[in-house]
Every structure is written in C-alpha cells, then in structure tokens.
Amino acid sequence: PATRAACVAELGRVCREIGFFFAVGHGVKEETLRGVVEASRMFFGRPKAEKRAIDNTLSYAFRGYIGQGIENTGGVPDEREQIEFGSEGE
C-alpha cells in the first residue's frame, strides 16, 4: 500500500480475514529464521507435561506456555498452543 494508513488497514484486514501474515524484507538472516522454526517444532513437539513446566500462570507477567483451548476468542476456545517471551521485570 502507498501510505502508512493504507498499510495498517491492509494488515488489519489480513489478520481478521486470513489470520496470519509473513513479514518479508526485514533483514533477518534466513539461517536465523530456520533456527527459530526448528526450535519451535522441537518445543511444541515435547510432551504436554514438559511444556506445562513453564506455564504462563507461573509468571506474574504471564510469560510462558499457553496450551490449546486455554484462551478464547468470542467465547470459543482457541485451537492453538503458544509461548510468550519477554522480560519478567523487577
């Protein structure tokens, strides 16, 4: 899109209608991206008990693992797993 506002609007539409997007032209090396994808596969392929060892409810900042069906959108459980990273603060 030609303008920042148009880009933001298009990104919002894609998120609502499709549910995801790929960012390109960001300068992150392909090797780094492959490593992240592989680490993700390794983590999410682990047994549930291992993933729950870093459950987000154990973090006061809600960082960590969130299992399938825990969060919901519009009252409907989300069929995904996720992990949230960030500073725990002080």
A tleap script that builds the chain and sets N, CA, C and O, in Angstrom:
source leaprc.protein.ff14SB
mol = sequence {
  NPRO ALA THR ARG ALA ALA CYS VAL ALA GLU
  LEU GLY ARG VAL CYS ARG GLU ILE GLY PHE
  PHE PHE ALA VAL GLY HIE GLY VAL LYS GLU
  GLU THR LEU ARG GLY VAL VAL GLU ALA SER
  ARG MET PHE PHE GLY ARG PRO LYS ALA GLU
  LYS ARG ALA ILE ASP ASN THR LEU SER TYR
  ALA PHE ARG GLY TYR ILE GLY GLN GLY ILE
  GLU ASN THR GLY GLY VAL PRO ASP GLU ARG
  GLU GLN ILE GLU PHE GLY SER GLU GLY CGLU
}
set mol.1.N position { 0.830 -1.216 0.000 }
set mol.1.CA position { 0.000 0.000 0.000 }
set mol.1.C position { 0.860 1.261 0.000 }
set mol.1.O position { 1.982 1.265 0.507 }
set mol.2.N position { 0.329 2.300 -0.563 }
set mol.2.CA position { 1.083 3.535 -0.793 }
set mol.2.C position { 1.345 4.338 0.471 }
set mol.2.O position { 2.367 5.018 0.563 }
set mol.3.N position { 0.455 4.276 1.439 }
set mol.3.CA position { 0.622 5.087 2.639 }
set mol.3.C position { 0.664 4.202 3.882 }
set mol.3.O position { 0.257 3.040 3.859 }
set mol.4.N position { 1.164 4.780 4.953 }
set mol.4.CA position { 1.209 4.043 6.228 }
set mol.4.C position { -0.198 3.632 6.660 }
set mol.4.O position { -0.405 2.496 7.086 }
set mol.5.N position { -1.155 4.535 6.554 }
set mol.5.CA position { -2.540 4.229 6.953 }
set mol.5.C position { -3.108 3.090 6.118 }
set mol.5.O position { -3.805 2.221 6.644 }
set mol.6.N position { -2.817 3.088 4.831 }
set mol.6.CA position { -3.311 2.019 3.957 }
set mol.6.C position { -2.662 0.691 4.328 }
set mol.6.O position { -3.312 -0.354 4.308 }
set mol.7.N position { -1.379 0.740 4.666 }
set mol.7.CA position { -0.664 -0.473 5.077 }
set mol.7.C position { -1.265 -1.034 6.366 }
set mol.7.O position { -1.493 -2.238 6.474 }
set mol.8.N position { -1.515 -0.175 7.326 }
set mol.8.CA position { -2.107 -0.596 8.601 }
set mol.8.C position { -3.492 -1.188 8.362 }
set mol.8.O position { -3.838 -2.216 8.944 }
set mol.9.N position { -4.274 -0.553 7.520 }
set mol.9.CA position { -5.620 -1.048 7.214 }
set mol.9.C position { -5.558 -2.423 6.545 }
set mol.9.O position { -6.338 -3.314 6.881 }
set mol.10.N position { -4.638 -2.590 5.606 }
set mol.10.CA position { -4.493 -3.873 4.917 }
set mol.10.C position { -4.009 -4.960 5.872 }
set mol.10.O position { -4.493 -6.090 5.816 }
set mol.11.N position { -3.079 -4.636 6.729 }
set mol.11.CA position { -2.593 -5.593 7.714 }
set mol.11.C position { -3.728 -6.026 8.643 }
set mol.11.O position { -3.864 -7.210 8.950 }
set mol.12.N position { -4.533 -5.077 9.083 }
set mol.12.CA position { -5.688 -5.399 9.929 }
set mol.12.C position { -6.668 -6.316 9.220 }
set mol.12.O position { -7.176 -7.268 9.813 }
set mol.13.N position { -6.932 -6.032 7.958 }
set mol.13.CA position { -7.860 -6.862 7.181 }
set mol.13.C position { -7.331 -8.284 7.056 }
set mol.13.O position { -8.070 -9.251 7.243 }
set mol.14.N position { -6.039 -8.402 6.736 }
set mol.14.CA position { -5.440 -9.725 6.583 }
set mol.14.C position { -5.524 -10.504 7.892 }
set mol.14.O position { -5.850 -11.691 7.882 }
set mol.15.N position { -5.237 -9.859 9.010 }
set mol.15.CA position { -5.306 -10.528 10.310 }
set mol.15.C position { -6.721 -10.999 10.615 }
set mol.15.O position { -6.907 -12.104 11.125 }
set mol.16.N position { -7.704 -10.189 10.316 }
set mol.16.CA position { -9.096 -10.557 10.591 }
set mol.16.C position { -9.603 -11.636 9.648 }
set mol.16.O position { -10.261 -12.580 10.086 }
set mol.17.N position { -9.308 -11.512 8.370 }
set mol.17.CA position { -9.893 -12.404 7.369 }
set mol.17.C position { -9.090 -13.675 7.130 }
set mol.17.O position { -9.665 -14.721 6.830 }
set mol.18.N position { -7.773 -13.597 7.259 }
set mol.18.CA position { -6.921 -14.752 6.981 }
set mol.18.C position { -6.363 -15.332 8.272 }
set mol.18.O position { -6.309 -16.552 8.434 }
set mol.19.N position { -5.952 -14.476 9.184 }
set mol.19.CA position { -5.495 -14.934 10.491 }
set mol.19.C position { -4.004 -14.921 10.707 }
set mol.19.O position { -3.553 -15.135 11.833 }
set mol.20.N position { -3.216 -14.679 9.674 }
set mol.20.CA position { -1.770 -14.599 9.842 }
set mol.20.C position { -1.175 -13.904 8.624 }
set mol.20.O position { -1.847 -13.696 7.613 }
set mol.21.N position { 0.098 -13.553 8.745 }
set mol.21.CA position { 0.830 -12.966 7.620 }
set mol.21.C position { 2.301 -13.272 7.801 }
set mol.21.O position { 2.743 -13.600 8.902 }
set mol.22.N position { 3.054 -13.165 6.732 }
set mol.22.CA position { 4.502 -13.310 6.774 }
set mol.22.C position { 5.121 -11.946 6.522 }
set mol.22.O position { 4.762 -11.264 5.562 }
set mol.23.N position { 6.037 -11.553 7.371 }
set mol.23.CA position { 6.782 -10.314 7.163 }
set mol.23.C position { 8.015 -10.647 6.334 }
set mol.23.O position { 8.733 -11.598 6.642 }
set mol.24.N position { 8.262 -9.876 5.294 }
set mol.24.CA position { 9.426 -10.081 4.432 }
set mol.24.C position { 10.193 -8.772 4.317 }
set mol.24.O position { 9.672 -7.702 4.634 }
set mol.25.N position { 11.420 -8.869 3.866 }
set mol.25.CA position { 12.227 -7.669 3.692 }
set mol.25.C position { 12.668 -7.049 4.998 }
set mol.25.O position { 12.958 -5.854 5.046 }
set mol.26.N position { 12.726 -7.842 6.067 }
set mol.26.CA position { 13.040 -7.326 7.403 }
set mol.26.C position { 14.525 -7.392 7.736 }
set mol.26.O position { 14.970 -6.793 8.716 }
set mol.27.N position { 15.293 -8.116 6.928 }
set mol.27.CA position { 16.728 -8.188 7.158 }
set mol.27.C position { 17.197 -9.298 8.080 }
set mol.27.O position { 18.399 -9.439 8.306 }
set mol.28.N position { 16.274 -10.092 8.620 }
set mol.28.CA position { 16.685 -11.214 9.469 }
set mol.28.C position { 17.222 -12.316 8.556 }
set mol.28.O position { 16.593 -12.674 7.561 }
set mol.29.N position { 18.381 -12.842 8.906 }
set mol.29.CA position { 19.027 -13.847 8.069 }
set mol.29.C position { 18.191 -15.123 7.984 }
set mol.29.O position { 17.555 -15.532 8.956 }
set mol.30.N position { 18.204 -15.738 6.810 }
set mol.30.CA position { 17.469 -16.981 6.575 }
set mol.30.C position { 17.888 -18.064 7.573 }
set mol.30.O position { 17.049 -18.835 8.040 }
set mol.31.N position { 19.163 -18.124 7.896 }
set mol.31.CA position { 19.681 -19.094 8.857 }
set mol.31.C position { 19.015 -18.910 10.229 }
set mol.31.O position { 18.668 -19.887 10.893 }
set mol.32.N position { 18.844 -17.667 10.639 }
set mol.32.CA position { 18.190 -17.365 11.917 }
set mol.32.C position { 16.733 -17.805 11.872 }
set mol.32.O position { 16.233 -18.402 12.826 }
set mol.33.N position { 16.052 -17.515 10.771 }
set mol.33.CA position { 14.644 -17.902 10.638 }
set mol.33.C position { 14.480 -19.422 10.695 }
set mol.33.O position { 13.575 -19.930 11.357 }
set mol.34.N position { 15.352 -20.135 10.004 }
set mol.34.CA position { 15.290 -21.603 10.036 }
set mol.34.C position { 15.505 -22.120 11.456 }
set mol.34.O position { 14.846 -23.069 11.880 }
set mol.35.N position { 16.423 -21.499 12.185 }
set mol.35.CA position { 16.670 -21.897 13.567 }
set mol.35.C position { 15.459 -21.687 14.462 }
set mol.35.O position { 15.162 -22.520 15.318 }
set mol.36.N position { 14.769 -20.586 14.266 }
set mol.36.CA position { 13.565 -20.300 15.062 }
set mol.36.C position { 12.470 -21.323 14.755 }
set mol.36.O position { 11.811 -21.826 15.665 }
set mol.37.N position { 12.281 -21.623 13.484 }
set mol.37.CA position { 11.262 -22.609 13.097 }
set mol.37.C position { 11.603 -23.974 13.690 }
set mol.37.O position { 10.722 -24.658 14.212 }
set mol.38.N position { 12.855 -24.371 13.617 }
set mol.38.CA position { 13.264 -25.666 14.164 }
set mol.38.C position { 13.094 -25.693 15.685 }
set mol.38.O position { 12.606 -26.684 16.229 }
set mol.39.N position { 13.485 -24.632 16.373 }
set mol.39.CA position { 13.317 -24.579 17.831 }
set mol.39.C position { 11.836 -24.652 18.204 }
set mol.39.O position { 11.468 -25.292 19.189 }
set mol.40.N position { 10.999 -23.997 17.418 }
set mol.40.CA position { 9.556 -24.031 17.652 }
set mol.40.C position { 9.014 -25.449 17.504 }
set mol.40.O position { 8.239 -25.917 18.337 }
set mol.41.N position { 9.427 -26.122 16.441 }
set mol.41.CA position { 8.985 -27.515 16.231 }
set mol.41.C position { 9.434 -28.406 17.388 }
set mol.41.O position { 8.677 -29.251 17.866 }
set mol.42.N position { 10.664 -28.206 17.826 }
set mol.42.CA position { 11.182 -29.027 18.921 }
set mol.42.C position { 10.400 -28.779 20.211 }
set mol.42.O position { 10.038 -29.727 20.909 }
set mol.43.N position { 10.139 -27.513 20.530 }
set mol.43.CA position { 9.416 -27.199 21.759 }
set mol.43.C position { 7.990 -27.741 21.717 }
set mol.43.O position { 7.570 -28.454 22.628 }
set mol.44.N position { 7.247 -27.408 20.666 }
set mol.44.CA position { 5.844 -27.806 20.616 }
set mol.44.C position { 5.660 -29.300 20.400 }
set mol.44.O position { 4.561 -29.819 20.594 }
set mol.45.N position { 6.718 -29.999 20.001 }
set mol.45.CA position { 6.677 -31.448 19.874 }
set mol.45.C position { 6.920 -32.187 21.180 }
set mol.45.O position { 6.776 -33.408 21.236 }
set mol.46.N position { 7.285 -31.463 22.229 }
set mol.46.CA position { 7.551 -32.088 23.529 }
set mol.46.C position { 6.240 -32.531 24.185 }
set mol.46.O position { 5.169 -32.043 23.824 }
set mol.47.N position { 6.322 -33.446 25.139 }
set mol.47.CA position { 5.125 -33.858 25.880 }
set mol.47.C position { 4.507 -32.662 26.620 }
set mol.47.O position { 5.199 -31.736 27.043 }
set mol.48.N position { 3.208 -32.721 26.754 }
set mol.48.CA position { 2.471 -31.627 27.395 }
set mol.48.C position { 3.012 -31.309 28.789 }
set mol.48.O position { 3.110 -30.139 29.159 }
set mol.49.N position { 3.359 -32.323 29.555 }
set mol.49.CA position { 3.863 -32.094 30.919 }
set mol.49.C position { 5.136 -31.259 30.911 }
set mol.49.O position { 5.325 -30.413 31.785 }
set mol.50.N position { 6.002 -31.484 29.942 }
set mol.50.CA position { 7.230 -30.689 29.852 }
set mol.50.C position { 6.915 -29.241 29.508 }
set mol.50.O position { 7.517 -28.329 30.074 }
set mol.51.N position { 5.995 -29.017 28.601 }
set mol.51.CA position { 5.630 -27.646 28.218 }
set mol.51.C position { 4.974 -26.921 29.386 }
set mol.51.O position { 5.202 -25.730 29.599 }
set mol.52.N position { 4.156 -27.654 30.140 }
set mol.52.CA position { 3.448 -27.032 31.270 }
set mol.52.C position { 4.403 -26.631 32.394 }
set mol.52.O position { 4.021 -25.862 33.276 }
set mol.53.N position { 5.636 -27.137 32.376 }
set mol.53.CA position { 6.622 -26.757 33.390 }
set mol.53.C position { 6.936 -25.261 33.313 }
set mol.53.O position { 7.402 -24.672 34.288 }
set mol.54.N position { 6.679 -24.649 32.152 }
set mol.54.CA position { 6.875 -23.198 32.028 }
set mol.54.C position { 5.535 -22.507 31.713 }
set mol.54.O position { 5.481 -21.544 30.949 }
set mol.55.N position { 4.474 -23.021 32.315 }
set mol.55.CA position { 3.132 -22.463 32.105 }
set mol.55.C position { 3.104 -20.974 32.440 }
set mol.55.O position { 3.745 -20.527 33.391 }
set mol.56.N position { 2.363 -20.226 31.657 }
set mol.56.CA position { 2.330 -18.775 31.868 }
set mol.56.C position { 1.708 -18.385 33.205 }
set mol.56.O position { 1.938 -17.276 33.686 }
set mol.57.N position { 0.936 -19.260 33.804 }
set mol.57.CA position { 0.352 -18.931 35.110 }
set mol.57.C position { 1.397 -18.942 36.224 }
set mol.57.O position { 1.126 -18.483 37.333 }
set mol.58.N position { 2.587 -19.463 35.933 }
set mol.58.CA position { 3.679 -19.463 36.911 }
set mol.58.C position { 4.457 -18.146 36.893 }
set mol.58.O position { 5.350 -17.936 37.713 }
set mol.59.N position { 4.114 -17.272 35.964 }
set mol.59.CA position { 4.808 -15.994 35.784 }
set mol.59.C position { 3.873 -14.844 36.142 }
set mol.59.O position { 2.746 -14.778 35.651 }
set mol.60.N position { 4.340 -13.945 36.994 }
set mol.60.CA position { 3.476 -12.811 37.327 }
set mol.60.C position { 3.244 -11.915 36.110 }
set mol.60.O position { 2.283 -11.147 36.080 }
set mol.61.N position { 4.122 -12.010 35.104 }
set mol.61.CA position { 3.963 -11.232 33.877 }
set mol.61.C position { 3.279 -12.059 32.785 }
set mol.61.O position { 3.175 -11.612 31.643 }
set mol.62.N position { 2.810 -13.271 33.135 }
set mol.62.CA position { 2.121 -14.177 32.214 }
set mol.62.C position { 2.962 -14.530 30.992 }
set mol.62.O position { 2.453 -14.607 29.874 }
set mol.63.N position { 4.267 -14.744 31.222 }
set mol.63.CA position { 5.151 -15.217 30.172 }
set mol.63.C position { 5.216 -16.733 30.268 }
set mol.63.O position { 5.152 -17.288 31.365 }
set mol.64.N position { 5.342 -17.400 29.144 }
set mol.64.CA position { 5.495 -18.846 29.142 }
set mol.64.C position { 4.505 -19.528 28.230 }
set mol.64.O position { 3.968 -18.918 27.305 }
set mol.65.N position { 4.267 -20.800 28.498 }
set mol.65.CA position { 3.444 -21.667 27.656 }
set mol.65.C position { 1.966 -21.468 27.929 }
set mol.65.O position { 1.545 -21.327 29.077 }
set mol.66.N position { 1.183 -21.460 26.859 }
set mol.66.CA position { -0.276 -21.415 26.942 }
set mol.66.C position { -0.787 -22.549 26.069 }
set mol.66.O position { -0.558 -22.562 24.860 }
set mol.67.N position { -1.476 -23.494 26.680 }
set mol.67.CA position { -1.929 -24.686 25.972 }
set mol.67.C position { -3.145 -24.471 25.095 }
set mol.67.O position { -3.819 -23.442 25.161 }
set mol.68.N position { -3.401 -25.462 24.280 }
set mol.68.CA position { -4.528 -25.454 23.363 }
set mol.68.C position { -5.838 -25.368 24.129 }
set mol.68.O position { -6.054 -26.102 25.093 }
set mol.69.N position { -6.713 -24.465 23.693 }
set mol.69.CA position { -8.028 -24.317 24.298 }
set mol.69.C position { -8.070 -23.467 25.552 }
set mol.69.O position { -9.142 -23.281 26.127 }
set mol.70.N position { -6.926 -22.943 25.994 }
set mol.70.CA position { -6.887 -22.131 27.214 }
set mol.70.C position { -7.450 -20.739 26.958 }
set mol.70.O position { -8.280 -20.250 27.725 }
set mol.71.N position { -7.004 -20.104 25.886 }
set mol.71.CA position { -7.527 -18.784 25.535 }
set mol.71.C position { -8.723 -18.950 24.610 }
set mol.71.O position { -8.913 -20.002 24.000 }
set mol.72.N position { -9.523 -17.901 24.516 }
set mol.72.CA position { -10.673 -17.979 23.615 }
set mol.72.C position { -10.893 -16.660 22.905 }
set mol.72.O position { -10.454 -15.601 23.353 }
set mol.73.N position { -11.573 -16.756 21.806 }
set mol.73.CA position { -11.943 -15.584 21.013 }
set mol.73.C position { -13.453 -15.606 20.854 }
set mol.73.O position { -14.008 -16.548 20.289 }
set mol.74.N position { -14.111 -14.580 21.345 }
set mol.74.CA position { -15.564 -14.516 21.247 }
set mol.74.C position { -16.255 -15.672 21.935 }
set mol.74.O position { -17.313 -16.120 21.494 }
set mol.75.N position { -15.659 -16.162 23.024 }
set mol.75.CA position { -16.255 -17.253 23.779 }
set mol.75.C position { -15.973 -18.637 23.223 }
set mol.75.O position { -16.460 -19.632 23.761 }
set mol.76.N position { -15.193 -18.715 22.155 }
set mol.76.CA position { -14.859 -20.002 21.537 }
set mol.76.C position { -13.389 -20.321 21.825 }
set mol.76.O position { -12.517 -19.508 21.518 }
set mol.77.N position { -13.098 -21.494 22.412 }
set mol.77.CA position { -11.701 -21.840 22.716 }
set mol.77.C position { -10.825 -21.822 21.467 }
set mol.77.O position { -11.219 -22.319 20.412 }
set mol.78.N position { -9.635 -21.245 21.601 }
set mol.78.CA position { -8.672 -21.192 20.503 }
set mol.78.C position { -7.968 -22.539 20.389 }
set mol.78.O position { -7.509 -23.100 21.384 }
set mol.79.N position { -7.893 -23.038 19.192 }
set mol.79.CA position { -7.248 -24.326 18.935 }
set mol.79.C position { -5.794 -24.122 18.542 }
set mol.79.O position { -5.392 -24.426 17.419 }
set mol.80.N position { -5.015 -23.606 19.474 }
set mol.80.CA position { -3.601 -23.370 19.228 }
set mol.80.C position { -2.850 -23.416 20.544 }
set mol.80.O position { -3.427 -23.260 21.620 }
set mol.81.N position { -1.557 -23.632 20.433 }
set mol.81.CA position { -0.647 -23.505 21.557 }
set mol.81.C position { 0.212 -22.288 21.279 }
set mol.81.O position { 0.385 -21.895 20.125 }
set mol.82.N position { 0.747 -21.694 22.323 }
set mol.82.CA position { 1.660 -20.575 22.116 }
set mol.82.C position { 2.614 -20.462 23.290 }
set mol.82.O position { 2.403 -21.029 24.362 }
set mol.83.N position { 3.663 -19.711 23.044 }
set mol.83.CA position { 4.607 -19.403 24.109 }
set mol.83.C position { 4.893 -17.908 24.023 }
set mol.83.O position { 5.133 -17.376 22.940 }
set mol.84.N position { 4.867 -17.251 25.144 }
set mol.84.CA position { 5.105 -15.819 25.179 }
set mol.84.C position { 6.417 -15.541 25.894 }
set mol.84.O position { 6.680 -16.053 26.982 }
set mol.85.N position { 7.235 -14.712 25.247 }
set mol.85.CA position { 8.533 -14.328 25.781 }
set mol.85.C position { 8.522 -12.857 26.143 }
set mol.85.O position { 7.767 -12.077 25.564 }
set mol.86.N position { 9.340 -12.482 27.081 }
set mol.86.CA position { 9.503 -11.086 27.430 }
set mol.86.C position { 10.144 -10.981 28.797 }
set mol.86.O position { 10.340 -11.975 29.497 }
set mol.87.N position { 10.455 -9.780 29.148 }
set mol.87.CA position { 11.072 -9.530 30.446 }
set mol.87.C position { 10.069 -9.762 31.553 }
set mol.87.O position { 8.900 -9.397 31.434 }
set mol.88.N position { 10.527 -10.364 32.619 }
set mol.88.CA position { 9.690 -10.535 33.799 }
set mol.88.C position { 9.691 -9.262 34.634 }
set mol.88.O position { 8.910 -9.130 35.577 }
set mol.89.N position { 10.560 -8.337 34.290 }
set mol.89.CA position { 10.656 -7.098 35.052 }
set mol.89.C position { 11.380 -7.317 36.361 }
set mol.89.O position { 12.064 -8.320 36.561 }
set mol.90.N position { 11.209 -6.346 37.252 }
set mol.90.CA position { 11.886 -6.455 38.549 }
set mol.90.C position { 10.894 -6.630 39.650 }
set mol.90.O position { 11.277 -6.740 40.815 }
savepdb mol mol.pdb
quit
